[in-house]
Amino acid sequence: MLTVEAAAIQKDGVIYSVPRPGRHHDVIRMMVLAGVVPTRDEGAVQGFLLSDGTFATRWKAAQVAYRAGQILSKPGQMPETLLSEDLC
């Protein structure tokens, strides 16, 4: 079964992520330290790394996490978009 593994940001085809329980602000910090500009204006998209190694937007990741029973903050309710705080 496909699951959500970690907060991630995709920019220019590269996926940047940190292990759980890391949040998107941790990914942003890592990118800045590496000299990468992590803003939407520069083409960065916030989402999640899935168990198959692919990137999913917050919307797609919400569907995956709901099906996998990973939603902690709203049990039995699929959020419109996924936040790292929503994961168990």
C-alpha positions as CSV (number, residue, x, y, z in Angstrom):
1,M,0.0,0.0,0.0
2,L,1.3,3.5,-0.9
3,T,1.9,5.7,2.0
4,V,3.2,9.3,2.7
5,E,6.7,9.2,4.0
6,A,8.0,12.7,4.5
7,A,7.5,16.4,3.9
8,A,9.1,17.4,0.6
9,I,9.5,20.3,-1.9
10,Q,10.1,19.7,-5.6
11,K,12.0,22.3,-7.6
12,D,13.4,22.0,-11.1
13,G,12.7,18.2,-11.0
14,V,14.7,17.6,-7.8
15,I,12.9,16.4,-4.7
16,Y,14.2,17.8,-1.4
17,S,13.0,16.2,1.8
18,V,13.8,15.5,5.4
19,P,12.8,12.4,7.4
20,R,9.8,12.4,9.6
21,P,8.9,14.1,11.9
22,G,10.5,16.9,9.8
23,R,8.1,19.6,8.5
24,H,8.2,21.8,5.4
25,H,10.0,24.6,7.2
26,D,12.8,22.1,7.9
27,V,13.0,21.3,4.2
28,I,13.1,25.1,3.4
29,R,15.9,25.6,5.9
30,M,17.9,22.7,4.3
31,M,17.4,24.2,0.8
32,V,18.4,27.7,1.8
33,L,21.6,26.3,3.5
34,A,22.3,24.5,0.2
35,G,21.8,27.8,-1.8
36,V,18.5,26.7,-3.4
37,V,15.7,29.3,-3.5
38,P,12.6,27.4,-2.3
39,T,9.8,29.9,-3.3
40,R,6.8,29.3,-5.5
41,D,8.0,32.3,-7.7
42,E,11.1,30.3,-8.4
43,G,9.1,27.1,-9.3
44,A,9.1,25.3,-5.9
45,V,6.1,23.1,-5.0
46,Q,5.4,21.9,-1.5
47,G,4.2,18.3,-1.1
48,F,5.3,15.0,0.2
49,L,7.6,12.1,-0.6
50,L,5.6,8.8,-1.1
51,S,6.7,5.3,-0.2
52,D,7.4,4.5,-3.9
53,G,9.9,7.4,-4.0
54,T,7.6,9.8,-6.0
55,F,6.6,13.3,-5.2
56,A,2.9,14.2,-4.5
57,T,1.3,17.6,-4.2
58,R,-0.4,18.4,-0.9
59,W,-3.8,17.5,-2.6
60,K,-2.6,14.1,-3.9
61,A,-0.8,13.3,-0.7
62,A,-4.0,13.9,1.3
63,Q,-5.7,11.2,-0.8
64,V,-2.8,8.8,-0.3
65,A,-2.6,9.4,3.5
66,Y,-6.4,9.1,3.9
67,R,-6.5,5.7,2.1
68,A,-3.5,4.5,4.2
69,G,-5.1,5.5,7.5
70,Q,-2.3,8.0,8.2
71,I,-4.5,11.0,9.1
72,L,-4.0,11.9,12.7
73,S,-5.6,15.3,13.1
74,K,-9.0,14.5,11.6
75,P,-9.6,10.7,11.9
76,G,-12.1,9.4,9.3
77,Q,-12.1,12.8,7.5
78,M,-9.9,13.4,4.4
79,P,-8.4,16.9,4.5
80,E,-8.5,19.0,1.3
81,T,-4.7,19.3,1.4
82,L,-2.2,17.6,3.6
83,L,-0.1,19.3,6.2
84,S,2.7,17.4,7.9
85,E,0.9,17.9,11.2
86,D,-2.0,15.8,9.9
87,L,0.2,12.6,9.7
88,C,0.4,10.0,12.4
